[in-house]
Amino acid sequence: MRLQVERYSGLWPVDPAGSQRIQSRHVNHPGNALTVETLLHDLATVLGEEAVTKHRFTLRGRTLENVIAEIPGAECEDIVLVGAHIDSMISFDSAYNARVDPAPGADDDASGIAALLILAETFKTLMSRVGRPKKTIVFGFFNAEEVGIVGSAAYARELAARSAPIIAMYALDMIGYNKKTP
C-alpha cells in the first residue's frame, strides 16, 4: 500500500526505467495524463488489457479521462462499483500554479488509488483460486473530482443511460487522511 501511495504521489518513479515521477495529478498539470497512462498500464498488468478502458469526458473544452477496469460477473448482471479519484490539488496555497507546481496528494487521493489497485490484485488472486465473482466488479478511477465531481458524474450519466444495474458503490477517498494541517 505504501509503495503505491508513494508512486502515485511522486516519491518513486512510475516507470521501470525510473525516469518518470508524478509530481502532480491536478487536471491542469501534465502529471494528470501520466497518472492515467500509469493506471492503464498497472491495471492491464493485473487484470489484462481487455479489462481496462478509458472513459472520456470534457471539462471546460478539454478532454480528460477516467480509467475503468471491469471483472465480469459469473452469475448475474448486477454491478458493484468501487472508485477513487485520480486528480489532486493544493487548496491552502493561494500562490499555487496548477500547471507547474506539485500537488502530490498522498492522502487525497493516492491512498484511494493504492487501495483500489490492491483490491484489483486481490480479486485477480481470488479468481485464480475460486473463479470469477458472482456480480460484476467495476474499478473506477475518476478524474476531475477536485474541480466539481466531473469525471464520476460523466460516468454515472453513461451508466444511467444504459440502465446499468448498480447495486452498490464504494468510494475510497482519503482513506489515509491525516488530521494535522495543512
N, C-alpha and C positions, 0 to 999 in steps of 0.2 A: 504494500500500500504506500509506504513512504517513498519508495523508489519512483512509483508512478506520479505521486504528487510532486516530487522534485523534478521529474522530467517535464511535466506539463506546466510547471511554474518557473522553468528556466535554470534550475540549478545544475541539471545534467543535460547533455545533448540528446536529441530525439532520433538521430540517425546513427547507423553503425559506424560511419566514418568519423563521427564526433565533431562534425563541422557546423551543425545547426542546433541552436537553442531557441526556445520560445521565450522571448523577452516580455511579450505582452500578448494577450488574447483579445484585446479590445477590438471591436468591429472596424475601427479605422486604422489599425496597425497591421503591417504585413505579417506579424506573428499569428493573426487570426487564420489566415489562409494556410499557414504552415501547420497550425493545430488541426485543421480539417484534414489535410493530407496525412498527417501523422495518425490521426484516429482511423482513417480509412485503411491505412497500412496495418496498424495494430489489430484492428478488428478482423481484417481479411486473414491475417496470420492465425488468429484464434479460431474464427468461425468459417473461414473460406470466403473467397471473393464473391460468390453468388449470394451470400447472406447480407452483403453490405451495399448500401446505396447512398447517394447524395440526394437530399431533398432541397431543391432550390426555391428561394423566395426573394422578394425585393424589399429593400429598405432605402427610402429616400433616393430612388432611382438606381441603386446598386444591387447587383445580385449577390446574395450571400447563400450559405449552405448549412443545413443541418446534416448530421450524419446519422443514418438509421441502419440498424442491424436487426435481423429477424431470424428467429428459430421457429419454423412452422410447427404447429401443434399436431400431435398424432391422432387425437380423437375428436376434436371439435374446432370450430372457427373462433371461439372466444379469444380475446386478446388481453394480455396483461402487459401494460406499458410501464417501463422503468426509465426514468430520464434524469439527466443532469444538464447543466448548461456549459457551453463552450467558452463564452466571452467573459472578460474581466474588465474592471475599470478601477480608477482611483477616485473616490468620491470626496476625500477630505483634503485634497490639494488643489487650490484654485489656479495654480500656475501649471497644472498638468497639461501636456500636449499629447493627445491620444495617438497621433500619427508617429511619434518618435520615442516618447517616454515609456519606460517599463511599467507594466501592470501585471505582476506575476500571479496574483490571485490564488495563492496556495489554498487558503480556506474557501474562497469564493471564486471559482468552484473547482479547482484542481482536485479537491478532496472528493467531490461528487464524480468527476471524470474517472479518478482512480478506482473508486468503489464500483462504478459501472463496468469498467474494464475487468476488474477482478470477478465480478458477478458473471460476465460473459465467459471468462475462463472456467469458472466453477460449473456453469451449465455444460460447457464442452466436455469437461471431465465426467460429469454425471451422465451425459448422453452416451459416452463410450462404455459406461457400465450398465445403465438401465434403459437406454433408448431415449427417444425424444419426449419432451413433456406433453401432457395431455392438451394443454392450451398453448396458443401461440405466444411467444415471448418477444416483445419488441424493446430494443435498447435504443432510446432516443437521446442523442447529443444535440441539444438545441442551441442555436446561435441567436445573437441579438436579444438576449433576455434582459440584460442590464439596461437596455435602452427602450424598454416598454413591452417585454414579453412577446417579442415579434415572431421569432422562429417557431416557438411552440404553438402560438396561435395560428400561424400559417399551416402547420402540420395538422392541428386539430380541425381546421376547416376542411382540409383534404379528407381526413378520416370521416368527418361528419357527412361530407358529400357522397361518400360511398357506403354510408351506414355501417361503418366498421363496428363490430360487436365488442367494444372495450368494456371489460368488467372491473378493471382496477387500474389505477395509475399511481405509481410511487415516484416522488420527486426527491432526488438526492442532492440537496443544496446546502452547502456549508456544513457538511457533517463533521468537519474538523474545526469548527468555529472556536476562536479564542476570544473570550470576553474582554480582554485587555485592549484598550485603544492605543493607537489607531488600528 
